[in-house]
Amino acid sequence: MDVISASSSTQLRIHHFFFKTEKLIYTPVTQFKKHFLNNIKGNGNCNLQSCLRLSAACSVSEEFASTHQSFDEIPVSDTFAWNTLIKTHLSNCDSYQALLTYGTMLIRGARPDRHTLPRILTAARLLGALFFGKQVHGQALKLGLSSDHYVVTALMELYGHLDGADAARWLFDKLPRSPRNSVVAWTMLAGLYVMEDKPRLAIDAFNRMLDSGAADMDTVALTTAICACALLKSLQEGRNTHRIARECGFEFDVLVSNSLLKMYIDCGSLRDAQTVFDKMPSKDIISWTEMLRGYVKKGRFNEALKLFRQMNVVEGIRPDSLAVSSVLPACARVAAHKHGKEIHGYLVRNGIEMNLRVQNAVMDMYAKSGSIECASRIFSGMKDKDVISWTVMILGNSLHGHGEIGVAMFREMEKNSSVEIDEIMHVAVLYAACTSCLVEDGRLYFSCLRAPKIAHHTLMVALLARSGFFDEARTFIEERKLAQHAEVLRALLDGCRIHKNANMGKRVIQQLCDLEPLNAENYVMLSNWYAHNSKWEMVNRLRETIRDMGLKPRKAYSWIEFQNKVHVFGTGDVSHPRSEKIYWQLQRLMKKLDEEGFRYDSDFSLHDVDEERECIPIGHSEMLAISFGLISTQA
């Protein structure tokens, strides 16, 4: 291999090969450099020959004369010096210069070693130069370094990133036994499968590593396997990997423990995550943030807020922007509006970075907790807005009954923003149209969808039904074969309730009962329909059916906040300390309404009429909450 020869004649042969002359002239190196970079960026057409050509040009160019004077001072046999120079270029994120240095190294006759090639392969990977990497692979074979652990890992990473995990697997399977026993190589293979969203293959690779008897299990291998379990949503595989971590003594390594927390939360087992969290001898901000995310994901908002307070006040851990954006959804409800304002104030007082993610979370919190004005002020003050920012504000205005403002914002975004509209944004604008019954706008935006999802179909049905276009809604469902989707039927039923279309409502409820025979809510709605029409015998029969099937309908609860305390009422609730006064006030209210000529308007909604039939409206949970509010605010 002449290029690697240390003889001075090699340099002459290379110059003669590239320039077809033995007379060395000054070359416009910027032209070579520009061509070289364009090839890499354009189609990855970077090879060793072009690298050597450019290196040779640089070596005789006045532009690089001062730089390459230092090369002349490096002894040919001192590979360490060349490796250090290449490493420096990589540390400075200059992969291009690392390849040029490698070319110069070859031209000057220095011999690459097991430390040179991995760095050059890394540079090739970062530049996307697969063909160049393959040529370096060929050099590794000729130099007898292709089975070296460092070189193998770099080659697998190169092929895995630029040619797919299967290419890395092919290379790995061709290796002799020694490098195949390397935990690093196995971990690299599993990590590549995780990157390609193939968690099952990643777990199989981890299990094969265990069966092969690979020594020196480390935390990176365990973390990679745990990440694969999280992607697969396999609690069984996750617990098995947890057991292996425990047996290897890595269970309470912070990296492993945090990965276990994330895995259990992603798999839906908050109890297991809590057990790991409680046993951790040391916790960092990531540990606390994962548990906050877990509580919020499970809807346990009060626990999330308590944990956030414990982290900040008791443990003295300063929350970062990610921790704050994880806990803010717990405040995105009217009952927790005060907590959300406190967290926002904490952000401002302590100078925590208000990046785009945090701004979106704060804005979402205000919009969902009843303060759309605060959300609008934050939105107006944002320098940069992404698709989430616009979606939050469109949905926020819709939640507050301002669907027309949401649609207007969508139009403004289309005209004045470069934000790419995604399917969630289309959900937001359809919801806005549905809120204000803007049928024409809804039809227009639905027609823009190339492949509408079930959520888009459901909102379109809801829009038509809420606007009273029942025939069009039924035709829409039939043409698109949507009758097997319960959410679509419930959207149609909501329109029937609003427009008191009892006959169609009954048919839809019966369809839901056939579609979801184990869903108690469907039988409750059918029972309510019969109660609405005073068919009490059918109500009793359905009640027996629900009991015989062992189904448990959801209970109706309403809450009200007074003096920073939330009071919860159930149907016919008499547990409150002020129950006697509450019912007395409610009876007075109902009597006054009756005198004014108002009549209670029942419907076939989701509350359980079997509970509330005897006490409507006196014992209705919402009426109890309103009555408590009245007696609590009287002067």
Disulfide bonds with the S-S distance in Angstrom:
none
